[in-house]
């Protein structure tokens, strides 16, 4: 499951926006290991939104998932990578108070091997993108 780096929790302050780093594959293809996220702390999410939340059983662990729907007991959250697991199919609905913020933007750092001009241009075009709730992955989640 994509966890967030320990720096995320320490760096979280009273500012409405913060940065988090993704570790793990469960949000592929939307988010990849190493992606940096701009999170709006305290923002409410809805179906299709990518959110940062506390793991229901390990509350010191922050995870990033997509909200699928409202269910009794809270939000049903799923990863975009159905094969990675670590979402509501494992731990059930997540209480709303465990949802900490909504992901607004992602930034993909430059990989060490990207040195050719073509690779640099490709990176520059795709490195920074907003994270929308109407992505194809969210439509797949609603279709389940």
Long-range contacts (C-beta under 8 A, 24 or more apart in sequence): 1-26, 1-63, 1-65, 1-79, 1-84, 1-85, 1-86, 1-87, 2-26, 2-27, 2-31, 2-33, 2-63, 2-64, 2-79, 3-61, 3-62, 3-63, 4-37, 4-52, 4-62, 4-63, 4-64, 8-52, 8-62, 9-60, 9-62, 12-41, 15-41, 16-40, 16-41, 16-42, 16-43, 17-41, 17-104, 18-101, 20-52, 20-62, 20-64, 20-103, 22-64, 24-84, 24-86, 25-81, 25-84, 26-65, 26-79, 26-80, 26-81, 26-84, 26-85, 26-86, 26-87, 27-64, 27-65, 27-66, 27-79, 27-80, 27-81, 28-80, 28-81, 28-84, 29-80, 29-81, 29-137, 30-66, 30-80, 30-106, 30-131, 30-135, 30-137, 31-64, 31-80, 31-103, 31-106, 31-131, 32-108, 34-108, 34-109, 35-106, 35-107, 35-108, 35-109, 36-106, 36-107, 36-108, 36-109, 37-64, 37-103, 37-105, 37-106, 37-107, 37-131, 38-103, 38-104, 38-105, 38-106, 38-107, 39-100, 39-101, 39-102, 39-103, 39-104, 40-101, 40-102, 40-103, 40-104, 41-100, 41-101, 42-100, 42-101, 43-101, 43-102, 43-104, 44-99, 44-102, 45-75, 45-99, 45-102, 46-133, 47-133, 47-138, 47-142, 48-133, 48-134, 48-135, 48-138, 48-141, 48-142, 49-102, 49-103, 49-133, 50-102, 50-103, 50-131, 50-133, 51-75, 51-77, 51-99, 51-100, 51-101, 51-102, 51-103, 52-99, 52-100, 52-101, 52-102, 52-103, 53-77, 53-94, 53-98, 53-99, 53-100, 54-98, 54-100, 55-91, 56-91, 56-92, 56-94, 56-95, 56-98, 57-91, 59-98, 62-100, 64-103, 66-137, 66-138, 66-141, 67-99, 68-141, 68-142, 68-144, 69-142, 74-98, 75-99, 78-141, 80-135, 80-137, 80-141, 103-131, 104-130, 104-131, 105-129, 105-130, 105-131, 106-130, 106-131
